[in-house]
């Protein structure tokens, strides 16, 4: 026995937007036995598998074109206007679990600008939330995930800057200041979710208390990648896993103190499973 001391960061785990979507899905699954969901309900394969076993059916936008007279859940990331138009055409009842923070951002991008105003969105290419935000501008906004992508782009002198809600606050303001330094007139809209961004402040204190940190997150989670780096910056002995069977027992020595943290898309039950597995070593 290694006699590891293992604690879970109780501030980690699902944000309220994800909790809302999953609660809504489970209520319908318990009543109806199945439910379609447009894309993975959360960027965590373990949680998606759990819900699939309860009857959740993951579909993509092409699948939805051939679906009629059904219920379809819109996950917390939100959707572009085209999805709502298609639902009306196909008599699909949308169960809209879009995060209120995302909906507020969508509305702001869509309704607070002149038609000819240029918009830049700092976000991950292909991310569901970013696709939805881009759709609010009829595809006219420029999306970038690193400022180097703008080096050879001819930008207007004046534009509005927005961010995907789960991006790093620190990086957003670095980008804003760099664009200002380049001489652009930038109206920066800090649209980052504070439940996510506050984790940047809380996690370093947690990570500093332990010999090693096990960070549990889905590999597709943008938020997970950001928060993993926050932990690793404070504690270099931070290790990323997505499931219990990825635990590398060679990392630990007898008496180690281990902290377990996770993304806003990481279920608490999964972190509890990791804790039990470590305590059993």
Backbone torsions as a table, in degrees:
resi	resn	phi	psi	omega
1	UNK	NA	137.1	179.7
2	UNK	-87.8	-15.1	179.6
3	UNK	52.2	53.8	179.2
4	UNK	-77.8	143.5	173.0
5	UNK	-97.1	115.4	-170.9
6	UNK	-122.7	127.7	177.0
7	UNK	-129.8	149.2	174.7
8	UNK	-103.8	137.7	171.9
9	UNK	-72.6	107.9	-174.5
10	UNK	-73.2	-8.7	174.1
11	UNK	-85.7	-12.6	177.3
12	UNK	-76.8	170.5	177.4
13	UNK	106.8	-173.8	-171.9
14	UNK	-53.2	134.6	169.0
15	UNK	-76.7	169.6	-174.7
16	UNK	-64.9	-29.5	179.7
17	UNK	-65.3	-40.7	178.9
18	UNK	-71.5	-41.8	177.3
19	UNK	-57.1	-44.3	-179.5
20	UNK	-60.6	-45.9	-178.2
21	UNK	-65.8	-43.7	-177.3
22	UNK	-70.6	-40.0	176.4
23	UNK	-59.7	-42.1	-179.7
24	UNK	-64.5	-42.9	179.8
25	UNK	-64.0	-45.1	-176.9
26	UNK	-65.9	-35.8	178.8
27	UNK	-62.2	-42.3	179.5
28	UNK	-72.5	-39.7	178.6
29	UNK	-61.4	-41.3	179.5
30	UNK	-65.4	-32.0	-177.1
31	UNK	-87.7	-39.7	-170.5
32	UNK	-106.2	-25.8	178.8
33	UNK	93.8	-18.2	175.8
34	UNK	-155.9	160.2	177.8
35	UNK	-160.6	135.4	174.2
36	UNK	-83.0	143.3	177.6
37	UNK	-132.3	130.5	-177.5
38	UNK	-82.9	95.4	-175.8
39	UNK	87.1	166.7	178.0
40	UNK	-58.2	129.7	-176.2
41	UNK	-62.5	-27.0	177.4
42	UNK	-153.5	150.9	-178.6
43	UNK	-81.1	62.0	177.1
44	UNK	-149.9	110.9	-174.0
45	UNK	-61.9	-35.1	-178.1
46	UNK	-65.6	-42.7	179.4
47	UNK	-70.5	-38.2	177.8
48	UNK	-61.8	-42.9	178.5
49	UNK	-61.7	-42.2	178.6
50	UNK	-58.6	-43.8	-178.2
51	UNK	-75.1	-32.6	174.0
52	UNK	-60.2	-38.6	179.9
53	UNK	-66.5	-18.7	176.8
54	UNK	-92.5	-5.7	176.9
55	UNK	118.9	4.7	178.9
56	UNK	-71.8	131.2	-178.9
57	UNK	-114.1	111.9	-177.6
58	UNK	-83.7	126.5	178.0
59	UNK	-127.1	163.4	174.2
60	UNK	-109.7	-177.2	-175.4
61	UNK	-66.7	-33.4	176.8
62	UNK	-66.6	-40.1	177.1
63	UNK	-59.9	-39.5	-176.0
64	UNK	-65.8	-27.6	178.7
65	UNK	-62.8	-26.7	-178.6
66	UNK	-102.8	13.0	-177.7
67	UNK	-106.7	135.4	-177.8
68	UNK	-135.5	146.3	170.5
69	UNK	56.4	39.3	-179.9
70	UNK	-126.9	172.9	171.8
71	UNK	-99.0	136.9	178.1
72	UNK	-133.6	128.7	179.1
73	UNK	-85.2	129.9	168.8
74	UNK	-95.4	121.7	-174.9
75	UNK	-74.6	179.2	-173.0
76	UNK	-60.6	-25.3	-176.2
77	UNK	-66.4	-18.6	-178.3
78	UNK	83.1	172.6	-176.9
79	UNK	-139.3	161.9	176.5
80	UNK	-79.3	160.6	-179.1
81	UNK	-55.6	-31.4	-178.0
82	UNK	-59.2	-34.4	179.8
83	UNK	-63.2	-40.1	179.8
84	UNK	-69.1	-37.1	177.6
85	UNK	-64.8	-42.2	179.5
86	UNK	-64.1	-38.5	179.7
87	UNK	-61.1	-40.7	178.7
88	UNK	-64.4	-44.4	-178.8
89	UNK	-62.5	-36.8	-174.4
90	UNK	-100.0	11.4	-179.4
91	UNK	53.1	45.7	178.5
92	UNK	-98.9	130.6	175.4
93	UNK	-87.0	114.2	179.7
94	UNK	-85.0	127.8	172.0
95	UNK	-96.4	97.6	-168.4
96	UNK	-88.5	103.8	177.9
97	UNK	-105.9	26.5	177.4
98	UNK	-58.0	136.9	178.7
99	UNK	-61.5	134.8	178.6
100	UNK	-56.8	-33.1	178.5
101	UNK	-66.0	-41.0	178.7
102	UNK	-68.0	-42.8	179.7
103	UNK	-61.4	-40.5	178.5
104	UNK	-62.5	-41.2	178.8
105	UNK	-66.3	-44.2	178.1
106	UNK	-56.9	-46.2	-178.9
107	UNK	-63.5	-38.1	-179.5
108	UNK	-66.2	-43.9	179.9
109	UNK	-66.1	-38.3	-174.3
110	UNK	-77.2	-36.7	-165.7
111	UNK	-114.1	-0.9	-175.4
112	UNK	-115.2	21.3	-178.1
113	UNK	-131.6	150.7	170.4
114	UNK	-70.3	156.2	-176.1
115	UNK	-59.6	-30.4	-176.5
116	UNK	-98.5	7.9	-178.4
117	UNK	-77.6	133.4	-178.9
118	UNK	-81.9	138.7	-178.4
119	UNK	-128.0	132.5	172.9
120	UNK	-113.3	138.3	179.2
121	UNK	-121.6	119.0	175.9
122	UNK	-85.8	108.9	-178.0
123	UNK	-170.8	170.7	-176.6
124	UNK	-77.9	128.1	177.4
125	UNK	-59.0	132.0	176.8
126	UNK	82.6	-4.2	179.6
127	UNK	-70.6	141.4	-175.4
128	UNK	-56.3	-44.1	-179.8
129	UNK	-63.6	-42.2	-178.1
130	UNK	-66.2	-38.7	176.5
131	UNK	-60.3	-41.8	177.7
132	UNK	-64.1	-41.6	178.6
133	UNK	-65.3	-43.5	179.5
134	UNK	-60.1	-37.6	179.7
135	UNK	-64.6	-28.9	178.6
136	UNK	-66.9	-18.7	179.9
137	UNK	-102.5	13.6	-175.4
138	UNK	57.4	32.5	176.5
139	UNK	76.7	13.1	-175.5
140	UNK	-90.2	-20.5	-178.4
141	UNK	-68.5	153.1	175.0
142	UNK	-96.8	120.9	179.6
143	UNK	-101.3	134.3	175.9
144	UNK	-143.9	148.5	178.6
145	UNK	-114.2	-5.8	174.7
146	UNK	-147.3	139.1	-174.6
147	UNK	-64.2	-21.2	177.9
148	UNK	-62.5	-23.3	178.0
149	UNK	-66.7	-17.8	-178.0
150	UNK	-94.6	-3.7	-173.9
151	UNK	-58.8	-40.6	-175.9
152	UNK	-110.4	23.0	179.9
153	UNK	-105.1	133.6	177.3
154	UNK	-83.0	103.7	-178.1
155	UNK	-95.1	152.9	172.9
156	UNK	-67.4	158.5	-178.9
157	UNK	-66.1	-27.0	-176.5
158	UNK	-130.8	133.5	178.2
159	UNK	-159.6	166.5	175.2
160	UNK	-102.5	137.2	-178.6
161	UNK	-112.9	127.4	175.7
162	UNK	-122.0	169.2	178.8
163	UNK	-135.5	144.9	164.3
164	UNK	-52.5	140.9	-170.3
165	UNK	-67.4	-18.5	-176.5
166	UNK	-105.3	13.4	178.5
167	UNK	-78.4	165.1	179.3
168	UNK	-70.7	127.2	177.3
169	UNK	-61.1	-42.3	-179.5
170	UNK	-59.2	-45.3	-179.8
171	UNK	-66.1	-37.4	179.6
172	UNK	-59.4	-46.4	-177.9
173	UNK	-73.1	-28.9	172.8
174	UNK	-62.8	-43.4	179.0
175	UNK	-64.3	-45.5	178.4
176	UNK	-56.1	-49.8	-176.5
177	UNK	-66.4	-35.7	177.8
178	UNK	-66.2	-41.1	179.0
179	UNK	-67.2	-38.3	174.9
180	UNK	-63.1	-40.9	179.9
181	UNK	-65.0	-27.1	178.3
182	UNK	-80.6	-0.9	174.1
183	UNK	96.7	8.2	-179.9
184	UNK	-84.3	151.2	172.7
185	UNK	-91.3	101.7	-171.2
186	UNK	-110.1	122.8	170.1
187	UNK	-97.4	99.8	-174.1
188	UNK	-89.9	126.1	179.5
189	UNK	-110.8	105.0	179.5
190	UNK	-75.7	100.5	-176.1
191	UNK	-112.4	24.3	-178.5
192	UNK	-81.2	133.8	-179.1
193	UNK	-64.5	126.1	-176.9
194	UNK	-72.2	-24.4	175.0
195	UNK	-65.0	-30.9	176.5
196	UNK	-81.4	-49.9	-174.1
197	UNK	-66.8	-31.0	178.5
198	UNK	-66.2	-21.9	176.0
199	UNK	-63.7	-29.5	176.9
200	UNK	-58.6	-32.3	-177.8
201	UNK	-85.4	-37.0	-175.4
202	UNK	-77.0	-38.9	-172.7
203	UNK	-62.7	-41.1	180.0
204	UNK	-56.4	-39.0	179.2
205	UNK	-64.0	-41.0	178.8
206	UNK	-66.8	-47.2	-175.1
207	UNK	-63.9	-28.0	-177.2
208	UNK	-75.3	-12.2	-174.8
209	UNK	-84.5	-11.0	-168.0
210	UNK	-124.5	155.9	175.9
211	UNK	-65.2	-40.3	-177.2
212	UNK	-141.9	151.2	177.4
213	UNK	-120.2	130.0	171.1
214	UNK	-103.5	115.3	-179.5
215	UNK	-101.2	120.9	-173.7
216	UNK	-105.9	121.1	-178.6
217	UNK	-162.2	154.1	170.3
218	UNK	-69.0	145.9	-177.4
219	UNK	-68.0	-20.8	-178.6
220	UNK	-90.7	-0.8	-175.4
221	UNK	-81.7	114.7	176.4
222	UNK	-62.7	-43.5	178.8
223	UNK	-61.2	-38.9	178.5
224	UNK	-61.8	-41.6	179.2
225	UNK	-64.1	-40.4	179.5
226	UNK	-65.5	-48.4	-175.5
227	UNK	-71.9	-31.1	173.6
228	UNK	-59.4	-44.2	179.5
229	UNK	-67.0	-33.5	175.9
230	UNK	-61.2	-44.8	177.9
231	UNK	-64.0	-47.0	-175.3
232	UNK	-66.2	-30.4	177.9
233	UNK	-63.8	-37.5	178.4
234	UNK	-81.7	-41.6	-176.8
235	UNK	-129.8	102.0	-178.7
236	UNK	-58.5	-21.2	178.7
237	UNK	-88.4	53.3	177.3
238	UNK	-110.3	131.2	-173.0
239	UNK	-127.2	135.4	-175.1
240	UNK	-95.5	127.9	172.3
241	UNK	-136.5	157.0	177.6
242	UNK	-110.9	-17.7	-179.3
243	UNK	-153.0	166.7	-176.9
244	UNK	-59.4	-37.8	-175.8
245	UNK	-75.9	2.4	173.4
246	UNK	-94.5	0.5	178.8
247	UNK	-65.8	126.5	178.3
248	UNK	-98.7	104.0	-175.2
249	UNK	-64.2	-20.9	-179.3
250	UNK	-69.0	-13.2	-178.2
251	UNK	-74.7	-18.2	-167.2
252	UNK	-109.9	149.0	175.2
253	UNK	-121.9	156.3	-177.8
254	UNK	-57.3	132.5	177.7
255	UNK	88.8	-3.8	179.1
256	UNK	-57.7	142.8	168.8
257	UNK	-97.2	129.9	-174.3
258	UNK	-122.1	128.6	172.9
259	UNK	-105.8	136.3	177.8
260	UNK	-111.0	125.3	178.3
261	UNK	-130.3	166.7	-179.2
262	UNK	-154.1	174.8	-179.7
263	UNK	-82.8	174.7	175.4
264	UNK	-74.0	-3.1	175.6
265	UNK	-110.4	12.5	-178.8
266	UNK	-99.9	122.0	179.8
267	UNK	-71.6	143.6	179.5
268	UNK	-62.0	-34.2	-178.9
269	UNK	-61.5	-32.3	179.4
270	UNK	-71.3	-40.5	177.0
271	UNK	-65.9	-34.8	175.6
272	UNK	-64.2	-40.3	177.3
273	UNK	-62.2	-41.7	178.5
274	UNK	-63.6	-42.0	178.7
275	UNK	-59.9	-46.4	-179.8
276	UNK	-62.8	-39.7	179.8
277	UNK	-64.9	-39.3	178.9
278	UNK	-69.2	-40.8	-179.7
279	UNK	-66.7	-23.0	-179.2
280	UNK	-82.3	-9.5	-177.9
281	UNK	-67.0	NA	NA
